[in-house]
């Protein structure tokens, strides 16, 4: 059964219904899409996220991460979802 599950096309099996990424990002997020709708969305999203384009954001991303981390408490647990939104 496990072998069948992992060797069967995703189109036949579908995506898991309990998906944290979809719950956080909403029902229209790429994490909840399937089939042709998923392929169309990926086709739109992939070109801007290639390595060359992403390197252009490297410095500003690093600066923003450092800025955000400076406000985090040290030595105690805290929720991380809110600071990442």
C-alpha positions as CSV (number, residue, x, y, z in Angstrom):
1,X,0.0,0.0,0.0
2,X,2.8,2.5,0.9
3,X,4.7,1.6,-2.3
4,X,1.5,2.2,-4.3
5,X,0.9,5.5,-2.6
6,X,4.4,6.9,-3.4
7,X,4.4,5.5,-7.0
8,X,1.0,6.8,-7.9
9,X,0.5,10.1,-9.7
10,X,-0.3,13.1,-7.5
11,X,-3.2,13.8,-9.8
12,X,-4.8,10.6,-8.7
13,X,-3.9,10.8,-5.0
14,X,-4.3,14.5,-4.4
15,X,-2.8,16.7,-1.7
16,X,-3.3,16.2,2.0
17,X,-6.3,18.1,3.4
18,X,-4.6,19.1,6.7
19,X,-2.0,21.5,5.3
20,X,-0.4,24.0,7.7
21,X,1.0,26.1,4.8
22,X,-2.5,26.4,3.4
23,X,-4.1,27.2,6.7
24,X,-1.6,30.0,7.3
25,X,-1.5,31.4,3.8
26,X,-5.1,30.9,2.8
27,X,-7.2,28.6,0.5
28,X,-5.8,30.1,-2.7
29,X,-2.2,29.6,-1.8
30,X,0.0,27.4,-3.9
31,X,0.0,24.9,-1.0
32,X,-3.7,24.1,-1.5
33,X,-3.9,24.0,-5.3
34,X,-3.9,20.9,-7.4
35,X,-3.8,19.8,-11.1
36,X,-4.0,22.5,-13.8
37,X,-4.6,25.3,-11.3
38,X,-1.3,24.4,-9.5
39,X,0.6,24.2,-12.8
40,X,-0.7,27.6,-14.0
41,X,0.2,29.2,-10.7
42,X,3.7,27.7,-10.6
43,X,4.3,28.9,-14.1
44,X,3.6,32.4,-13.0
45,X,5.7,32.2,-9.8
46,X,8.8,30.4,-10.9
47,X,10.6,32.9,-13.2
48,X,10.8,35.7,-10.5
49,X,12.2,33.1,-8.0
50,X,15.2,31.9,-10.1
51,X,18.6,32.2,-8.5
52,X,19.8,35.2,-10.5
53,X,16.7,37.2,-9.6
54,X,16.8,36.2,-5.9
55,X,20.4,37.3,-5.5
56,X,19.3,40.8,-6.2
57,X,17.3,40.7,-2.9
58,X,20.1,39.1,-0.8
59,X,21.4,42.3,0.9
60,X,18.0,43.8,1.7
61,X,16.8,40.4,3.0
62,X,19.8,40.1,5.3
63,X,19.4,43.6,6.6
64,X,15.7,43.0,7.3
65,X,16.3,39.7,9.1
66,X,19.0,41.3,11.3
67,X,16.7,44.3,12.1
68,X,13.9,42.0,13.0
69,X,16.1,39.7,15.1
70,X,17.3,42.6,17.2
71,X,13.8,42.9,18.7
72,X,13.6,39.2,19.7
73,X,14.0,38.4,23.3
74,X,17.1,36.4,24.3
75,X,17.0,33.2,26.4
76,X,13.3,32.8,26.4
77,X,10.8,31.0,24.1
78,X,8.5,33.3,22.0
79,X,6.0,33.0,19.1
80,X,7.7,33.3,15.7
81,X,4.7,33.4,13.4
82,X,3.8,37.0,14.0
83,X,7.3,38.4,13.4
84,X,7.5,36.5,10.1
85,X,4.3,37.9,8.7
